[in-house]
Amino acid sequence: MTSKSKTKGNAFERDIAKHLTDTYGKTFVRIPTSGAYVGGKNQHRAATLDQHQIAAHKGDLQPPSGWRINIECKNYSAIAWHQIIKQSCKQLDTWIDQLEQVSAPGDVEIIFFKISRQGQYVCIKQNKFLDTTHSLQYRNYLIFDLDIFFKNNTDALRLICT
């Protein structure tokens, strides 16, 4: 039986895939293994796979053909915002490290995260094409409210990923 937290995470991955599909008119799909096949503790598997196999199993969502993007989705009950402001958040560092472990050169690295009763957010590596209005900087990443990010950066994300 699947745990409640895994079910919650899978549902959020499906929600983000639907949001991206609706926004861009191209199909984004949830990877059934949620990136665990070549990420985290299973990174050793990448040594026996070719680049197309790795690309099909990295991250939590598979983008449409032609999109260079590595996507992680996280659904948590809390995050230490004060640590983010102080530029030292172990939880966010872990997510970023997980993302960067499987990223290929040229990939746009992005984390979608949902914090219970607080909202949905986007954490994306800085890029000169992004409108940084209403963002919070963390290391070389920017954190946005999800709705504000897409209001100001829908076209920019398409530009930098294709």
Disulfide bonds with the S-S distance in Angstrom:
none
